[in-house]
């Protein structure tokens, strides 16, 4: 992504991040759903306000309930450390950026899968990329100019 969009803003999907938080809460607070809810909400609020370092520090100090919780804590610390430069949700919202990837996933399904994943369809990479280019130009309203460019290449 950095190569294709060097000035692009990388955003870790807020809802996927929340799934990781929930995964830990299930094993760490399995006998106290109220405590789990408080921990989830406070952790997500801190992440929303770019307090990733504090969340990681708290996780490092958390006393795991069992070996499964210990492993989930380790995974979450790694996940947050690997993605901390992509967690700036409050600023993203202020800037008008989406903090979830649902719109992109939906567009991918609508544009790509509808055309390329039909029953019995198979594609060579070069043909598939060409078809995706056409599908994108139809959806974004640039088909006529794209087609004119193609015709003028002959």
C-alpha positions as a LaTeX table, in Angstrom:
\begin{tabular}{lrrr}
\hline
Residue & $x$ (\AA) & $y$ (\AA) & $z$ (\AA) \\
\hline
Unk1 & 0.00 & 0.00 & 0.00 \\
Unk2 & 2.80 & 2.43 & 0.85 \\
Unk3 & 4.30 & 1.92 & $-2.60$ \\
Unk4 & 1.02 & 2.54 & $-4.41$ \\
Unk5 & $-0.10$ & 5.38 & $-2.12$ \\
Unk6 & 3.00 & 6.89 & $-0.49$ \\
Unk7 & 1.01 & 9.82 & 0.94 \\
Unk8 & $-1.96$ & 7.65 & 1.94 \\
Unk9 & $-3.29$ & 7.53 & 5.47 \\
Unk10 & $-3.36$ & 4.03 & 6.94 \\
Unk11 & $-6.21$ & 3.37 & 9.35 \\
Unk12 & $-6.64$ & 0.17 & 11.33 \\
Unk13 & $-10.27$ & $-0.89$ & 11.07 \\
Unk14 & $-11.86$ & 0.18 & 14.37 \\
Unk15 & $-14.31$ & $-2.72$ & 14.37 \\
Unk16 & $-11.68$ & $-5.35$ & 13.64 \\
Unk17 & $-9.60$ & $-3.90$ & 16.46 \\
Unk18 & $-12.66$ & $-4.15$ & 18.73 \\
Unk19 & $-12.93$ & $-7.85$ & 17.88 \\
Unk20 & $-9.45$ & $-8.41$ & 19.29 \\
Unk21 & $-10.38$ & $-6.52$ & 22.45 \\
Unk22 & $-13.53$ & $-8.66$ & 22.79 \\
Unk23 & $-11.54$ & $-11.87$ & 22.27 \\
Unk24 & $-9.37$ & $-11.07$ & 25.26 \\
Unk25 & $-12.30$ & $-10.00$ & 27.42 \\
Unk26 & $-14.05$ & $-13.34$ & 26.84 \\
Unk27 & $-11.22$ & $-15.31$ & 28.41 \\
Unk28 & $-9.99$ & $-12.76$ & 30.96 \\
Unk29 & $-13.39$ & $-11.78$ & 32.36 \\
Unk30 & $-15.46$ & $-14.84$ & 31.49 \\
Unk31 & $-17.20$ & $-14.95$ & 34.87 \\
Unk32 & $-17.98$ & $-11.22$ & 35.11 \\
Unk33 & $-19.72$ & $-9.76$ & 32.07 \\
Unk34 & $-20.13$ & $-6.34$ & 33.70 \\
Unk35 & $-16.40$ & $-6.07$ & 34.37 \\
Unk36 & $-15.74$ & $-7.23$ & 30.80 \\
Unk37 & $-18.05$ & $-4.54$ & 29.44 \\
Unk38 & $-16.36$ & $-1.81$ & 31.49 \\
Unk39 & $-12.92$ & $-2.97$ & 30.39 \\
Unk40 & $-13.94$ & $-3.16$ & 26.72 \\
Unk41 & $-15.54$ & 0.29 & 26.71 \\
Unk42 & $-12.68$ & 1.99 & 28.54 \\
Unk43 & $-10.07$ & 0.27 & 26.34 \\
Unk44 & $-11.85$ & 1.20 & 23.12 \\
Unk45 & $-12.29$ & 4.79 & 24.33 \\
Unk46 & $-8.58$ & 5.02 & 25.05 \\
Unk47 & $-7.73$ & 3.62 & 21.63 \\
Unk48 & $-10.18$ & 6.03 & 20.02 \\
Unk49 & $-8.32$ & 8.92 & 21.66 \\
Unk50 & $-4.92$ & 7.61 & 20.53 \\
Unk51 & $-3.78$ & 6.31 & 23.92 \\
Unk52 & $-2.34$ & 3.12 & 22.44 \\
Unk53 & 0.77 & 3.25 & 24.61 \\
Unk54 & $-1.32$ & 3.35 & 27.78 \\
Unk55 & $-3.43$ & 0.42 & 26.61 \\
Unk56 & $-0.31$ & $-1.63$ & 25.83 \\
Unk57 & 1.20 & $-0.71$ & 29.21 \\
Unk58 & $-1.98$ & $-1.79$ & 31.00 \\
Unk59 & $-2.02$ & $-5.05$ & 29.09 \\
Unk60 & 1.60 & $-5.73$ & 30.07 \\
Unk61 & 0.59 & $-5.28$ & 33.73 \\
Unk62 & $-2.63$ & $-7.30$ & 33.47 \\
Unk63 & $-2.60$ & $-10.49$ & 35.54 \\
Unk64 & $-3.88$ & $-13.25$ & 33.25 \\
Unk65 & $-6.65$ & $-15.41$ & 34.58 \\
Unk66 & $-5.20$ & $-18.55$ & 32.95 \\
Unk67 & $-2.90$ & $-19.68$ & 30.15 \\
Unk68 & $-5.48$ & $-18.91$ & 27.48 \\
Unk69 & $-5.81$ & $-15.34$ & 28.78 \\
Unk70 & $-2.02$ & $-15.04$ & 28.91 \\
Unk71 & $-1.82$ & $-16.01$ & 25.24 \\
Unk72 & $-4.63$ & $-13.60$ & 24.28 \\
Unk73 & $-2.86$ & $-10.77$ & 26.12 \\
Unk74 & 0.37 & $-11.54$ & 24.27 \\
Unk75 & $-1.46$ & $-11.58$ & 20.92 \\
Unk76 & $-3.23$ & $-8.29$ & 21.64 \\
Unk77 & $-0.01$ & $-6.57$ & 22.70 \\
Unk78 & 1.66 & $-7.70$ & 19.45 \\
Unk79 & $-1.35$ & $-6.65$ & 17.39 \\
Unk80 & $-1.44$ & $-3.17$ & 18.93 \\
Unk81 & 2.33 & $-2.72$ & 18.69 \\
Unk82 & 2.27 & $-3.73$ & 15.02 \\
Unk83 & $-0.58$ & $-1.33$ & 14.26 \\
Unk84 & $-0.06$ & 1.60 & 16.64 \\
Unk85 & 0.80 & 3.96 & 13.76 \\
Unk86 & $-2.58$ & 3.16 & 12.21 \\
Unk87 & $-4.63$ & 3.93 & 15.33 \\
Unk88 & $-5.72$ & 7.58 & 15.34 \\
Unk89 & $-9.49$ & 7.24 & 15.20 \\
Unk90 & $-10.46$ & 10.56 & 16.78 \\
Unk91 & $-8.33$ & 12.50 & 14.31 \\
Unk92 & $-9.60$ & 10.34 & 11.47 \\
Unk93 & $-13.19$ & 11.12 & 12.36 \\
Unk94 & $-12.42$ & 14.85 & 12.59 \\
Unk95 & $-10.74$ & 14.62 & 9.18 \\
Unk96 & $-13.77$ & 12.91 & 7.68 \\
Unk97 & $-12.05$ & 9.57 & 7.15 \\
Unk98 & $-13.94$ & 6.32 & 7.70 \\
Unk99 & $-12.62$ & 4.29 & 10.63 \\
Unk100 & $-14.10$ & 1.02 & 9.38 \\
Unk101 & $-13.40$ & $-0.88$ & 6.20 \\
Unk102 & $-17.00$ & $-1.93$ & 5.60 \\
Unk103 & $-17.50$ & 0.51 & 2.72 \\
Unk104 & $-14.38$ & $-0.72$ & 0.95 \\
Unk105 & $-15.28$ & $-4.37$ & 1.55 \\
Unk106 & $-18.77$ & $-3.76$ & 0.20 \\
Unk107 & $-17.47$ & $-1.93$ & $-2.88$ \\
Unk108 & $-15.00$ & $-4.76$ & $-3.52$ \\
Unk109 & $-17.80$ & $-7.29$ & $-3.37$ \\
Unk110 & $-20.05$ & $-5.21$ & $-5.61$ \\
Unk111 & $-17.41$ & $-4.31$ & $-8.20$ \\
Unk112 & $-15.12$ & $-7.33$ & $-8.24$ \\
Unk113 & $-16.95$ & $-10.39$ & $-7.00$ \\
Unk114 & $-20.17$ & $-9.73$ & $-8.91$ \\
Unk115 & $-18.31$ & $-9.85$ & $-12.21$ \\
Unk116 & $-15.28$ & $-12.05$ & $-11.63$ \\
Unk117 & $-16.58$ & $-14.74$ & $-9.27$ \\
Unk118 & $-19.50$ & $-15.98$ & $-11.30$ \\
Unk119 & $-20.17$ & $-19.67$ & $-11.46$ \\
Unk120 & $-17.83$ & $-21.29$ & $-13.95$ \\
Unk121 & $-15.80$ & $-18.11$ & $-14.52$ \\
Unk122 & $-12.04$ & $-18.19$ & $-14.58$ \\
Unk123 & $-9.60$ & $-15.45$ & $-15.47$ \\
Unk124 & $-6.01$ & $-14.90$ & $-16.42$ \\
Unk125 & $-4.48$ & $-12.15$ & $-14.32$ \\
Unk126 & $-4.09$ & $-9.75$ & $-17.25$ \\
Unk127 & $-7.69$ & $-10.25$ & $-18.40$ \\
Unk128 & $-9.06$ & $-10.04$ & $-14.87$ \\
Unk129 & $-7.24$ & $-6.76$ & $-14.23$ \\
Unk130 & $-8.59$ & $-5.36$ & $-17.49$ \\
Unk131 & $-12.14$ & $-6.37$ & $-16.56$ \\
Unk132 & $-11.74$ & $-4.81$ & $-13.11$ \\
Unk133 & $-10.61$ & $-1.58$ & $-14.76$ \\
Unk134 & $-13.74$ & $-1.55$ & $-16.88$ \\
Unk135 & $-15.99$ & $-2.38$ & $-13.91$ \\
Unk136 & $-14.45$ & 0.42 & $-11.86$ \\
Unk137 & $-14.86$ & 2.91 & $-14.71$ \\
Unk138 & $-18.53$ & 1.96 & $-15.07$ \\
Unk139 & $-19.18$ & 2.37 & $-11.35$ \\
Unk140 & $-17.29$ & 5.66 & $-10.97$ \\
Unk141 & $-18.71$ & 7.19 & $-14.16$ \\
Unk142 & $-15.52$ & 7.36 & $-16.23$ \\
Unk143 & $-16.31$ & 4.56 & $-18.69$ \\
Unk144 & $-16.69$ & 6.84 & $-21.73$ \\
Unk145 & $-13.28$ & 8.47 & $-21.25$ \\
Unk146 & $-11.65$ & 5.12 & $-20.46$ \\
Unk147 & $-13.18$ & 3.60 & $-23.59$ \\
Unk148 & $-12.06$ & 6.56 & $-25.74$ \\
Unk149 & $-8.52$ & 6.15 & $-24.40$ \\
Unk150 & $-8.63$ & 2.44 & $-25.28$ \\
Unk151 & $-9.92$ & 3.11 & $-28.82$ \\
Unk152 & $-7.27$ & 5.77 & $-29.44$ \\
Unk153 & $-4.47$ & 3.25 & $-28.65$ \\
Unk154 & $-5.14$ & 1.35 & $-31.89$ \\
\hline
\end{tabular}
